[in-house]
Amino acid sequence: MGKLLRFLVLACVVQAAGAQGLFKGFIPDENGTNLDAPTQKQKLAPGTIIKHCPECPEMVVLPSGSFLMGSTSDPFSNSKSKSIGLPDEKPQHLVNIQSFAIGKYEVTQEQWYAVMGNNPSENKGRTLPVEQVSWDDVRQFVLKLNQKTGQKYRLPSEAEWEYAARAGSTTTYPFGDSDTELYAYAWFSAIADKTNPVGLKRSNQFGLFDMLGNVWEWTEDCWHDNYRGAPIDGKAWDSGCTASGRLLRGGSWFNDSAYFRVAFRIRFPVQTKNSTIGFRLAL
């Protein structure tokens, strides 16, 4: 009876202390010894929005899945997505993606300023995507944001970017094989002469805005001339980096529709800065 009473008293003390965070991560056994609490990673449901601080970007949780990355040339196909493809987009290969979160929007100038204390952009505005940022600049932004929030923000891998942009589609564009709907989803040369506020165009099926157009988006990957030997687990291909630099995806306000095929990829040296280059984050 005395042992039971001692346990009940201890439980009350732990409950009270726990409310103050004093026993965070521990539970008592019947002898009063602190034991590590069982840890269980709870996966967030696809579509969940994550925002760690007022100035932090909104992140959308994407589901795990597999997709065919790149393009292939098939002269017997009627689909443009099968008949258009560049050598660096091949071989088309199956990639398995684990659930992750990616920015709902491109990182804005206001968000950049909150972390870095400056605004390098040429076309200025709070809700415009930050531009004139090199790959090295973005790495510094990520480092400071992680120090501020205690999180592990990063650039998406090229595979994660394409998975997010496709949003389950297998066509040339996320909305089909024709570019006739591009104006509804992207800022590009036919309708823009500079960057525009994020989120004004239609989102894709994952609820992501401006995956095509507005600004090119840096990814983590090094440039390789083709996909031979590319990772199939969605991780960044960050070996074999050369002066050719890092990969960008998505096209910009300066480009025409040819640059907006989901498989299209481009490279720039890591020091490159111009008014067509920005980024979004992954987590």
Secondary structure, 3 states (H helix, E strand, C coil): CHHHHHHHHHHHHHHHHHHCCCCCCEEECCCCCEEECCCCCCCCCCCCEECCCCCCCCEEEECCEEEEECCCCCCCCCCHHHHCCCHHHCCCEEEEECCEEEECCCCEHHHHHHHHCCCCCCCCCCCCECCCCCHHHHHHHHHHHHHHHCCCCECCCHHHHHHHHHCCCCCCECCECCHHHHHHHCCCCCCCCCCCCCCCCCCCCCCCCCCCCCCEEEEEEECCCCCCCCCCCCCCCCCCCCCCCEEEECCCCCCCHHHHCCCCCEEECCCCCCCCEECCCEC
